[in-house]
Amino acid sequence: MIEALFNQPNYLAAKKTLDAVVMRQQAIANNIANLETPGYKRVDLAPSFQTQLEQACASGDPQQINSLEPTLSVDTTAVSSSRDGNTVHL
């Protein structure tokens, strides 16, 4: 009975959103830790995750929502402001 509660699409969507928030926080911590590393490229949550989550929620399929995994990717919009090639800006 309680298992049915944890398989509701709204619960799963909230859980995946929190997973994404945790991953983004780790990316921010990583970026700050590498602030002065030459050539380091800033990472962030993959922009496709939000679209995938919205599509999965619209479908209402718990298995589709549960199969989503947030991932990190290099932020291609970040540009280096110094000669060392690091794209992290505090």
Secondary structure, DSSP 8 states (H G I E B T S, - for coil): -HHHHTTSHHHHHHHHHHHHHHHHHHHHHHHHHTTT-TT---EEE-THHHHHHHHHHHHT-HHHHHH----EEE-TT---SSTT------
